[in-house]
Amino acid sequence: MHPEIIRDKPGVCPICGMDLVRKKEDLTRLTDVRLDELLQPTDRFVVSSIPVTALQKERVAAEVKALGVVSYDTRLINTISARVSGRIEKLYVHYRYQHVHKGARIMDIYSPELATGEQELLFMLKNDPDNTTLIEAAKQKLLLLGMSEGQLQEVIRTGRPSLTVAVYSNYSGHIHEAGNTMPDAGEPLQRTDVSATMGELPVKEGMYVGKGQTVFQLFNTDRSWVLLQLLPEQAPVKTGDAVRIAPETAPDHNFRGRIDFIEPAFRKESKTLTARVYFDNSTLQIPIGSQVTATIFPSPATGDWLPRESVLSLGTDQVVFVREDGGFKAHKVETGMDYRDRVQILSGLTEVDSVAANAQYLMDSESFIRIKK
């Protein structure tokens, strides 16, 4: 029989002469999607049969990557002030970043107030030596004006007033003029004029200072901190978490520490939180301003996870394609940590939802995705 011969009534095959056989009806039921589903807008519904996946509840010991910069520990920024008003007769520091040690002589000040106090003390010692109360009060006044015990005894021994008083540093560090603002390590570093940062100090001999005026600032780098920038989705990071720091200038010389403090507010023009890691820089000697990469080890987190390929980023929105009625619809989800090849899902899905295993296959570059929230 020749199957290509078809008639609408019984008969014989004109080729071989055999009787035509009645064609049986196809009893297979059609399982295609409905027409109204196929005609839905492409930015809302996608017909596909790609593999699907679902949420997996797991306990994950994640590692969080962060960038940061080495900065001054502001608790070790100290000041050198003038206890008396007067004129700077001699200056022993001359340029920014000059290192001084505790007890180093910074400047000599001529002060009429101090000279008057010395003359009063010498007058009482000469004319009323038995009046110990006034003499001790005069000594105490000179000490409070910044005169050292050795200078005071020298004045008493010689019987002549000292024309100047020496100002010593009570701290160690490198020196800057008062009011110097160091670069904020939480903000992007910009190129600066080297001559402006490494040049001479504006304080000069012959200048006048007021009583209580801050003349210099001292920045101590023996203890520093690393300021790490944390994205909002890295919120599981908390105080006390272990961290490994690798300076970009010497990645092999990494060191370990802990998150000591997380600033509770965003810095100006920043959308990241700042975490501080204090460390001993006396031996490491990592330059201030050095860029670092950090690996934070937060406590293991239990949550719902999807493969990273299942989540599509649309800028500020994160989208997955949920299987519905023979196709897929885009749903907005809230994501948490991003760890290796998985993404934590905080909300927007249930355990029974089936989502496309690879959202990129359903992405149409020619159209905008309308999200079902």
Legacy VTK file of the C-alpha trace (Angstrom):
# vtk DataFile Version 3.0
C-alpha trace
ASCII
DATASET POLYDATA
POINTS 373 float
0.000 0.000 0.000
1.082 3.512 -0.701
0.371 5.816 2.320
0.606 8.956 0.199
-2.671 8.009 -1.504
-5.483 9.614 0.506
-9.202 9.584 -0.378
-12.306 10.869 1.381
-14.250 7.614 0.740
-13.527 3.841 0.380
-11.718 2.712 -2.782
-8.594 1.057 -4.203
-5.023 2.232 -4.609
-4.480 3.339 -8.208
-0.868 2.154 -8.044
-1.023 -1.330 -6.559
-4.769 -2.048 -6.662
-5.090 -2.825 -2.972
-8.138 -1.703 -0.968
-7.699 1.553 0.903
-7.641 1.162 4.716
-9.557 3.551 6.947
-7.158 5.906 8.814
-7.316 5.608 12.628
-7.925 8.720 14.747
-4.952 10.100 16.776
-5.977 9.578 20.388
-2.924 11.441 21.803
-4.048 14.418 23.941
-2.391 17.727 23.219
-0.503 19.107 26.237
0.634 22.412 24.805
0.112 25.616 26.757
-2.978 27.678 26.184
-3.017 30.352 23.539
-3.611 33.112 26.076
-0.414 32.053 27.817
1.583 32.186 24.616
0.254 35.629 23.819
1.367 37.222 27.113
3.867 40.128 26.839
7.483 38.993 26.558
8.537 41.340 29.334
6.208 39.532 31.778
6.063 35.860 30.814
8.610 33.555 29.166
7.733 30.132 27.743
10.618 27.737 28.263
11.462 24.243 29.464
14.914 24.900 30.921
15.937 23.083 34.144
14.646 24.441 37.443
15.966 24.553 40.994
14.603 25.460 44.427
15.728 27.015 47.695
18.188 24.961 49.711
18.393 25.563 53.459
22.034 25.275 54.519
24.437 26.356 57.236
27.299 28.095 55.466
30.604 29.264 56.933
30.993 32.185 54.565
33.999 34.386 53.863
33.340 38.062 53.232
35.712 40.049 51.027
36.225 43.753 51.689
38.534 46.573 50.673
40.017 49.119 53.022
42.834 51.472 53.870
45.301 51.887 56.741
44.581 55.022 58.755
45.643 56.806 61.938
44.196 55.688 65.236
42.616 58.975 66.280
43.068 58.044 69.940
46.814 58.531 69.428
46.585 62.000 67.862
47.915 64.399 70.498
48.578 68.126 70.733
51.368 70.419 71.904
50.030 73.647 73.385
51.511 76.829 74.803
50.804 77.232 78.519
51.750 80.904 78.414
51.317 83.651 75.868
54.470 84.998 74.298
56.876 84.977 71.375
58.608 81.914 69.912
62.309 82.596 70.395
63.668 79.230 69.254
62.046 76.435 67.238
63.497 72.912 67.179
61.144 71.343 64.617
60.962 72.641 61.061
59.016 70.366 58.696
55.962 68.165 58.571
56.377 64.458 59.392
59.488 65.219 61.463
59.558 62.504 64.115
59.909 63.562 67.741
60.221 61.435 70.865
58.539 61.921 74.195
60.479 64.523 76.152
61.964 66.187 73.059
62.389 69.966 73.171
59.985 71.608 70.717
60.418 75.377 71.198
61.449 78.165 73.571
58.913 80.907 74.362
59.592 84.341 75.826
56.664 85.267 78.050
56.294 88.552 79.974
53.851 86.766 82.288
56.425 84.120 83.112
59.190 86.689 83.611
56.977 88.611 86.048
56.256 85.419 88.014
59.966 84.637 88.289
60.761 88.128 89.532
58.025 87.835 92.181
59.495 84.536 93.400
63.038 85.931 93.553
61.796 89.041 95.388
60.099 86.942 98.092
63.112 84.656 98.452
65.325 87.697 98.998
63.079 89.890 101.133
60.747 87.436 102.924
62.422 84.001 102.951
60.375 82.829 105.962
57.048 83.282 104.176
56.943 79.699 102.883
53.254 79.872 101.977
53.702 82.670 99.433
56.962 81.201 98.165
55.370 77.793 97.519
52.410 79.489 95.821
54.790 81.404 93.545
56.644 78.172 92.684
53.390 76.396 91.903
52.306 79.251 89.648
55.504 78.979 87.603
55.122 75.198 87.274
51.562 75.633 86.037
52.797 78.146 83.465
54.939 75.411 81.926
58.276 75.808 83.677
59.926 72.494 84.486
61.164 71.605 87.958
64.746 71.771 86.709
64.265 75.256 85.242
62.663 76.438 88.470
65.560 75.198 90.583
68.025 76.823 88.181
66.274 80.200 88.621
66.398 79.833 92.409
70.066 78.781 92.335
71.283 81.594 90.072
68.934 84.254 91.426
68.211 85.432 87.876
64.960 85.050 85.929
65.004 82.900 82.809
63.966 84.927 79.782
62.426 81.925 78.009
60.590 78.752 78.912
61.129 75.526 77.010
58.151 73.561 75.701
58.652 69.782 75.633
56.645 67.063 73.946
54.756 64.684 76.205
54.228 62.229 73.344
56.043 60.489 70.492
55.026 60.756 66.850
55.499 62.817 63.715
54.602 66.463 63.819
52.088 68.627 61.956
50.801 72.131 62.404
47.724 72.613 64.561
44.443 72.040 62.790
46.033 69.812 60.173
43.374 67.550 58.667
44.685 64.187 57.591
43.087 62.431 54.600
39.912 60.588 55.558
40.692 56.961 54.854
37.009 56.253 54.445
36.941 58.378 51.319
38.741 57.821 48.012
42.344 58.945 48.199
43.291 61.775 45.881
46.659 62.878 44.619
48.087 65.668 46.721
50.842 68.173 46.197
53.936 66.602 47.740
55.442 70.004 48.449
52.326 70.923 50.415
52.425 67.841 52.623
56.179 67.485 53.088
57.148 71.163 53.175
58.078 73.457 56.022
55.790 74.089 58.948
53.956 77.429 58.887
54.972 78.074 62.514
58.148 80.197 62.555
60.469 81.776 65.087
59.305 85.239 66.076
55.623 84.386 65.849
53.363 85.021 68.847
51.239 82.362 70.487
48.400 82.719 72.948
47.928 81.034 76.290
46.398 77.587 75.736
46.851 77.787 71.958
47.472 74.463 70.213
50.654 74.918 68.195
51.357 71.405 66.880
49.704 68.019 66.501
51.502 64.694 66.900
50.383 61.597 64.981
51.575 58.301 66.438
51.593 55.352 64.019
52.722 52.674 66.502
49.081 51.654 66.724
46.936 52.155 63.644
43.648 50.887 62.344
42.335 49.488 59.097
39.070 50.998 57.870
37.106 48.413 55.879
34.171 49.281 53.624
31.230 46.912 54.114
28.314 46.707 51.712
24.800 46.590 53.230
24.382 42.938 52.165
27.435 42.120 54.285
25.438 42.931 57.407
26.173 39.501 59.060
29.666 40.835 59.798
29.744 41.833 63.454
32.162 43.020 66.117
34.587 40.294 67.132
34.704 38.487 63.777
38.174 37.331 62.747
39.739 39.020 59.731
42.845 38.521 57.594
44.433 41.702 56.206
46.701 41.736 53.145
48.370 45.077 52.254
48.505 45.625 48.496
52.081 46.881 48.789
53.148 43.618 50.477
50.449 40.956 50.017
52.731 38.237 51.421
52.978 40.079 54.747
49.358 39.599 55.764
48.297 39.687 59.386
45.238 38.749 61.391
42.991 40.756 63.635
39.365 41.204 64.656
36.581 43.615 63.847
36.786 45.998 66.814
34.062 48.452 65.882
31.465 48.993 63.159
30.458 52.606 62.692
26.663 52.876 63.118
26.128 55.409 60.318
27.163 55.963 56.727
29.976 58.416 56.103
29.402 61.461 53.944
28.623 60.582 50.309
29.122 56.881 51.029
26.737 53.940 50.879
28.980 51.548 52.781
29.470 50.947 56.477
32.957 51.338 57.935
34.484 48.658 60.166
37.627 49.311 62.210
40.397 46.797 62.822
42.990 47.972 65.361
46.505 46.564 65.034
50.049 47.045 66.320
51.966 48.876 63.588
55.182 49.389 65.547
56.824 46.359 63.911
54.808 46.044 60.690
55.426 49.689 59.736
52.673 49.696 57.109
52.477 53.226 55.663
49.361 55.211 56.447
47.102 55.328 53.399
48.065 51.847 52.164
45.259 50.020 50.384
44.417 46.578 51.774
42.218 43.623 50.929
40.518 41.798 53.775
38.881 38.419 54.256
36.379 38.418 57.116
35.279 35.158 58.758
31.821 35.737 60.259
29.940 33.118 62.259
28.323 30.382 60.112
24.965 31.543 58.748
21.875 29.357 58.298
19.609 30.457 55.465
18.002 29.754 52.116
20.384 29.649 49.173
20.135 29.583 45.381
22.823 29.058 42.747
24.281 32.365 41.669
23.202 31.723 38.061
19.565 31.660 39.190
19.622 35.294 40.310
19.689 38.085 37.758
20.866 41.550 38.792
18.968 44.497 37.315
20.944 47.236 39.009
19.107 47.950 42.250
16.796 44.922 41.883
17.570 41.211 42.107
15.320 38.960 40.015
14.584 35.240 39.681
12.291 33.516 37.164
9.596 31.462 38.930
7.882 28.645 37.031
4.149 29.330 36.582
1.567 27.872 34.141
4.038 26.304 31.760
6.382 29.276 31.677
8.400 31.628 33.867
7.615 34.974 35.472
10.171 37.414 36.863
9.954 37.880 40.647
11.896 40.386 42.706
13.799 38.891 45.648
15.863 40.297 48.497
19.335 38.823 48.650
21.835 38.561 51.472
25.367 37.218 51.405
27.042 36.225 48.161
29.281 33.243 48.882
31.216 31.410 46.170
28.609 30.076 43.703
25.569 30.702 45.915
23.394 33.642 46.899
21.403 33.901 50.116
17.688 34.660 49.588
16.138 36.666 52.419
12.618 37.135 51.029
10.536 36.863 47.864
10.492 33.057 47.492
9.077 30.027 49.276
10.470 26.520 49.525
7.878 25.196 47.044
8.766 27.698 44.309
10.670 26.366 41.320
12.980 28.872 39.665
15.019 28.774 36.491
18.429 27.273 37.174
20.040 29.856 34.885
18.244 33.182 34.676
20.477 34.421 31.867
18.809 32.023 29.428
15.497 33.859 29.934
16.912 37.356 29.662
15.829 39.176 26.521
18.307 41.916 25.698
15.722 43.575 23.445
13.082 44.154 26.126
12.701 45.390 29.671
11.750 42.863 32.346
8.579 43.675 34.258
9.007 42.403 37.800
6.299 40.761 39.864
6.934 41.964 43.417
LINES 1 374
373 0 1 2 3 4 5 6 7 8 9 10 11 12 13 14 15 16 17 18 19 20 21 22 23 24 25 26 27 28 29 30 31 32 33 34 35 36 37 38 39 40 41 42 43 44 45 46 47 48 49 50 51 52 53 54 55 56 57 58 59 60 61 62 63 64 65 66 67 68 69 70 71 72 73 74 75 76 77 78 79 80 81 82 83 84 85 86 87 88 89 90 91 92 93 94 95 96 97 98 99 100 101 102 103 104 105 106 107 108 109 110 111 112 113 114 115 116 117 118 119 120 121 122 123 124 125 126 127 128 129 130 131 132 133 134 135 136 137 138 139 140 141 142 143 144 145 146 147 148 149 150 151 152 153 154 155 156 157 158 159 160 161 162 163 164 165 166 167 168 169 170 171 172 173 174 175 176 177 178 179 180 181 182 183 184 185 186 187 188 189 190 191 192 193 194 195 196 197 198 199 200 201 202 203 204 205 206 207 208 209 210 211 212 213 214 215 216 217 218 219 220 221 222 223 224 225 226 227 228 229 230 231 232 233 234 235 236 237 238 239 240 241 242 243 244 245 246 247 248 249 250 251 252 253 254 255 256 257 258 259 260 261 262 263 264 265 266 267 268 269 270 271 272 273 274 275 276 277 278 279 280 281 282 283 284 285 286 287 288 289 290 291 292 293 294 295 296 297 298 299 300 301 302 303 304 305 306 307 308 309 310 311 312 313 314 315 316 317 318 319 320 321 322 323 324 325 326 327 328 329 330 331 332 333 334 335 336 337 338 339 340 341 342 343 344 345 346 347 348 349 350 351 352 353 354 355 356 357 358 359 360 361 362 363 364 365 366 367 368 369 370 371 372
